[in-house]
């Protein structure tokens, strides 16, 4: 039994609550995917590995709760209860495993990351830089652009003030080797067109369509086969649940990177949102809206103080 102190907000929260991951799940059901907190009670099978009061992180459906029961195998011991560790559980692991398994990164490759200042994008940027790639990141504000530069992004594109397609055509006429894509719709089409010969488009999401009834935004699919053939390019989808065998190794590596100071884990508590910091379960709804408005820099996290009495 864990007492949760921090829970993470993910774009897929809307997909899960809409039944797109498991149509057999009917309301009411618990949502949320990840948390960081402390052990408050132990079952017999967990007592050998954990102690009461120990800091832990966990990935489990239904994490939007002040207290939650988690199988020991789904928990990860931590040195302390810090929100930065939460950023690694889904977002960091997604970036690490997808780039390792699908990216084929090497020195000098050009990598375009869309939504680069978001929860997962921040890690895609840093990991690509660790691989000595040239990294381009799209974002929606100069503030986000400044953050991206601080974590090593070579070229930032504020799509509110610059035309992404024009910038890519001018600055990267031969195309980019890898696109790390999470937006969908028009950005997907643009990303596909920007690929170099033998380029790879990694799709980890399509947030632009998640709030639609179908969960999708239209793309120019009729020209897709010809475009892939012409460039010997590929599109590679990534869903974390299909790579669980790689998860613990990835998380161990990311935790070591963070503890060495080799990885920035930006957390956004919504301090600058109109109603203030995301505190308590009742603020989860605001936090999800904040993400879909594109306001966040880094991973959105909700704090659950011990003194909070949930209004849900």
C-alpha positions as CSV (number, residue, x, y, z in Angstrom):
1,X,0.0,0.0,0.0
2,X,1.5,3.3,-1.0
3,X,0.7,6.9,0.0
4,X,1.1,8.9,-3.2
5,X,2.9,12.2,-3.0
6,X,3.2,13.0,-6.8
7,X,1.2,11.7,-9.8
8,X,2.0,12.3,-13.4
9,X,-0.2,13.7,-16.2
10,X,0.1,12.0,-19.6
11,X,-1.5,12.7,-23.0
12,X,-2.8,9.2,-23.0
13,X,-4.9,9.8,-19.9
14,X,-7.7,11.0,-22.3
15,X,-7.3,7.9,-24.5
16,X,-7.5,5.6,-21.5
17,X,-10.6,7.4,-20.0
18,X,-12.2,7.2,-23.5
19,X,-11.8,3.5,-23.6
20,X,-9.4,3.5,-26.5
21,X,-6.9,1.2,-24.9
22,X,-9.3,-1.3,-23.5
23,X,-12.9,-1.2,-24.7
24,X,-14.0,-3.8,-22.1
25,X,-13.4,-1.3,-19.3
26,X,-16.6,0.5,-18.4
27,X,-17.1,3.5,-16.2
28,X,-16.6,4.1,-13.4
29,X,-12.9,3.1,-13.3
30,X,-9.7,4.6,-11.9
31,X,-7.4,6.5,-14.2
32,X,-3.8,7.7,-14.1
33,X,-0.6,5.8,-14.9
34,X,2.2,6.7,-12.5
35,X,3.0,7.9,-9.1
36,X,5.8,8.5,-6.5
37,X,5.2,8.1,-2.8
38,X,6.0,6.0,0.3
39,X,5.2,2.5,1.5
40,X,2.7,2.6,4.3
41,X,1.9,-1.2,4.5
42,X,3.2,-4.4,3.1
43,X,1.8,-7.7,2.0
44,X,3.7,-10.9,2.8
45,X,5.2,-11.2,-0.7
46,X,6.5,-7.7,-0.6
47,X,8.0,-7.6,2.9
48,X,11.4,-9.1,1.7
49,X,12.0,-6.3,-0.8
50,X,10.5,-3.2,0.8
51,X,10.1,-1.5,4.1
52,X,7.4,0.8,5.5
53,X,8.4,4.4,4.8
54,X,10.5,3.6,1.8
55,X,10.4,5.9,-1.2
56,X,9.0,4.2,-4.3
57,X,7.7,4.9,-7.8
58,X,5.2,2.8,-9.7
59,X,3.5,2.5,-13.0
60,X,-0.1,1.2,-12.6
61,X,-3.5,2.1,-14.1
62,X,-5.5,3.9,-11.5
63,X,-2.7,6.0,-10.0
64,X,-4.8,9.1,-9.5
65,X,-5.4,8.2,-5.9
66,X,-4.0,9.3,-2.5
67,X,-3.5,5.7,-1.5
68,X,-3.1,2.8,-3.9
69,X,-2.3,-0.9,-3.8
70,X,0.5,-1.9,-6.2
71,X,2.0,-5.3,-6.8
72,X,5.6,-5.3,-5.7
73,X,6.9,-6.2,-9.2
74,X,5.4,-2.9,-10.5
75,X,7.2,-0.7,-7.9
76,X,10.7,0.8,-8.2
77,X,12.7,1.7,-5.1
78,X,13.9,5.3,-5.0
79,X,16.5,7.2,-2.9
80,X,13.9,9.8,-2.0
81,X,10.4,11.1,-2.8
82,X,11.1,13.6,-5.5
83,X,8.9,14.6,-8.5
84,X,11.9,14.4,-10.8
85,X,11.9,10.7,-10.5
86,X,8.3,10.6,-11.7
87,X,9.3,12.2,-15.0
88,X,11.3,9.0,-15.8
89,X,8.6,6.4,-15.2
90,X,6.6,6.8,-18.4
91,X,8.0,9.9,-20.3
92,X,11.7,9.1,-19.8
93,X,11.3,5.4,-20.4
94,X,9.3,6.0,-23.6
95,X,12.0,8.3,-25.0
96,X,14.8,6.0,-24.0
97,X,13.4,2.7,-25.3
98,X,11.9,4.1,-28.5
99,X,15.1,5.8,-29.6
100,X,17.2,2.8,-28.6
101,X,15.0,0.3,-30.4
102,X,13.8,2.3,-33.4
103,X,16.0,5.4,-33.8
104,X,19.3,3.9,-35.0
105,X,21.0,7.1,-33.7
106,X,24.6,7.8,-34.5
107,X,26.9,10.8,-34.5
108,X,26.0,13.5,-36.9
109,X,22.4,12.3,-37.6
110,X,19.8,15.0,-37.8
111,X,16.9,14.5,-35.4
112,X,13.6,16.5,-35.4
113,X,11.6,16.3,-32.1
114,X,8.1,17.7,-32.2
115,X,6.5,19.0,-29.0
116,X,10.2,19.0,-27.8
117,X,9.6,20.9,-24.6
118,X,7.0,18.5,-23.3
119,X,7.2,15.6,-20.9
120,X,8.6,13.1,-23.3
121,X,10.1,15.5,-25.8
122,X,12.6,16.9,-23.2
123,X,14.1,13.4,-22.9
124,X,14.2,12.7,-26.7
125,X,16.2,15.9,-27.1
126,X,18.7,15.1,-24.4
127,X,19.1,11.4,-25.4
128,X,19.6,12.3,-29.1
129,X,22.3,14.8,-28.0
130,X,24.0,12.2,-25.9
131,X,24.2,10.2,-29.1
132,X,26.0,13.2,-30.7
133,X,23.1,14.0,-33.0
134,X,22.1,17.4,-34.3
135,X,18.7,18.1,-32.7
136,X,15.9,20.3,-34.0
137,X,13.0,20.9,-31.6
138,X,9.6,22.4,-32.3
139,X,7.8,24.4,-29.6
140,X,5.1,27.0,-29.1
141,X,6.9,29.9,-27.3
142,X,10.2,31.6,-26.9
143,X,10.2,30.5,-23.2
144,X,10.1,26.9,-24.3
145,X,12.7,27.6,-26.9
146,X,15.0,28.9,-24.2
147,X,14.4,25.8,-22.2
148,X,15.3,23.6,-25.2
149,X,18.5,25.5,-25.7
150,X,19.4,25.0,-22.1
151,X,19.2,21.2,-22.5
152,X,21.3,21.2,-25.7
153,X,18.8,21.6,-28.6
154,X,20.8,22.9,-31.6
155,X,17.9,24.5,-33.5
156,X,14.6,25.5,-32.0
157,X,11.5,26.3,-34.1
158,X,8.7,28.3,-32.5
159,X,5.9,27.3,-34.8
160,X,3.9,30.4,-33.6
161,X,6.4,32.8,-35.1
162,X,8.2,30.6,-37.7
163,X,6.9,28.4,-40.5
164,X,8.3,25.0,-39.6
165,X,8.1,23.7,-43.2
166,X,10.0,26.7,-44.6
167,X,12.7,26.5,-41.9
168,X,13.3,22.8,-42.5
169,X,13.4,23.2,-46.3
170,X,15.9,26.1,-46.0
171,X,18.1,24.9,-43.2
172,X,17.9,21.1,-43.9
173,X,17.5,20.8,-47.6
174,X,18.6,17.1,-47.6
175,X,16.0,16.3,-44.9
176,X,16.3,14.9,-41.4
177,X,17.3,11.4,-40.5
178,X,14.9,10.8,-37.6
179,X,11.6,12.5,-36.7
180,X,10.3,11.9,-33.1
181,X,6.6,12.7,-33.6
182,X,3.9,13.0,-31.0
183,X,1.4,15.5,-32.5
184,X,-0.2,14.0,-35.5
185,X,-2.4,15.6,-38.1
186,X,-0.7,18.4,-40.2
187,X,2.5,18.0,-38.2
188,X,2.7,14.3,-39.1
189,X,2.4,15.2,-42.8
190,X,5.1,17.9,-42.4
191,X,7.3,15.4,-40.6
192,X,6.9,12.8,-43.3
193,X,7.8,15.3,-46.0
194,X,10.9,16.4,-44.1
195,X,12.5,12.9,-44.0
196,X,15.8,12.4,-45.6
197,X,16.6,9.3,-47.8
198,X,16.3,6.2,-45.5
199,X,14.8,8.5,-42.8
200,X,12.8,7.1,-39.9
201,X,9.6,8.6,-38.5
202,X,8.9,7.4,-35.0
203,X,5.3,7.9,-33.9
204,X,4.8,7.9,-30.1
205,X,1.4,9.6,-30.2
206,X,-0.9,12.0,-32.0
207,X,-2.1,14.4,-29.3
208,X,-3.7,16.8,-31.8
209,X,-6.6,14.3,-32.2
210,X,-7.0,12.8,-28.8
211,X,-9.9,15.1,-27.9
212,X,-11.8,14.2,-31.0
213,X,-14.5,11.5,-30.9
214,X,-12.3,9.2,-33.0
215,X,-9.1,10.2,-31.3
216,X,-7.6,11.1,-34.7
217,X,-6.7,14.0,-36.9
218,X,-6.8,13.6,-40.7
219,X,-3.5,13.0,-42.5
220,X,-2.7,12.7,-46.2
221,X,-2.7,8.9,-46.2
222,X,-3.3,8.5,-49.9
223,X,0.2,9.7,-50.8
224,X,1.9,7.8,-48.0
225,X,3.1,4.7,-49.9
226,X,4.6,6.8,-52.7
227,X,6.5,9.0,-50.2
228,X,7.9,6.1,-48.3
229,X,9.0,4.3,-51.5
230,X,10.6,7.4,-53.0
231,X,12.9,7.9,-50.0
232,X,13.2,4.3,-48.8
233,X,11.9,5.8,-45.6
234,X,10.0,4.1,-42.8
235,X,7.3,4.9,-40.2
236,X,7.7,3.1,-36.8
237,X,5.1,3.1,-34.1
238,X,6.0,2.8,-30.5
239,X,3.7,1.8,-27.6
240,X,5.5,1.4,-24.2
241,X,3.4,-1.7,-23.2
242,X,4.9,-3.7,-26.1
243,X,8.4,-3.1,-24.7
244,X,8.0,-4.0,-21.0
245,X,10.9,-6.5,-21.2
246,X,13.2,-3.4,-21.7
247,X,11.6,-1.3,-19.1
248,X,13.6,-2.0,-15.9
249,X,16.9,-1.8,-17.7
250,X,15.9,1.6,-19.2
251,X,14.7,3.0,-15.9
252,X,17.8,1.9,-14.1
253,X,19.9,3.6,-16.8
254,X,17.8,6.8,-16.6
255,X,18.0,7.0,-12.8
256,X,21.8,6.7,-12.9
257,X,22.0,9.5,-15.5
258,X,19.8,11.8,-13.4
259,X,21.7,11.0,-10.2
260,X,25.0,11.8,-12.0
261,X,23.6,15.1,-13.2
262,X,23.7,14.0,-16.8
263,X,19.9,14.3,-17.4
264,X,17.6,17.3,-16.7
265,X,14.1,16.3,-15.5
266,X,12.0,19.4,-15.9
267,X,8.8,19.3,-13.8
268,X,5.8,21.7,-14.3
269,X,3.5,22.0,-11.3
270,X,1.3,24.6,-13.1
271,X,2.5,27.4,-10.9
272,X,1.8,29.9,-13.7
273,X,-1.6,28.5,-14.5
274,X,-4.6,30.9,-13.8
275,X,-5.7,29.0,-10.7
276,X,-2.2,28.2,-9.5
277,X,-0.2,25.1,-8.6
278,X,-1.7,21.6,-9.2
279,X,-2.3,20.4,-5.7
280,X,-4.7,17.6,-4.7
281,X,-6.7,15.2,-6.8
282,X,-9.2,17.8,-7.6
283,X,-6.6,19.6,-9.7
284,X,-6.0,16.7,-12.1
285,X,-8.7,18.0,-14.4
286,X,-7.0,21.4,-14.6
287,X,-3.7,19.7,-15.2
288,X,-5.0,17.7,-18.1
289,X,-6.5,20.9,-19.7
290,X,-3.3,22.7,-19.1
291,X,-1.4,20.1,-21.1
292,X,-3.9,20.1,-24.0
293,X,-3.6,23.9,-24.1
294,X,0.2,23.4,-24.7
295,X,1.2,25.5,-21.7
296,X,3.6,23.1,-20.0
297,X,7.4,23.0,-20.0
298,X,8.5,19.5,-19.1
299,X,6.4,16.9,-17.3
300,X,3.1,18.0,-15.6
301,X,3.0,16.7,-12.1
302,X,0.2,17.0,-9.5
303,X,1.3,17.1,-5.8
304,X,-0.8,15.2,-3.3
305,X,0.1,16.6,0.2
306,X,-0.7,14.3,3.1
307,X,-3.0,16.9,4.5
308,X,-5.2,17.1,1.4
309,X,-8.7,15.7,1.7
310,X,-9.8,14.9,-1.8
311,X,-13.0,16.4,-3.1
312,X,-13.6,13.5,-5.5
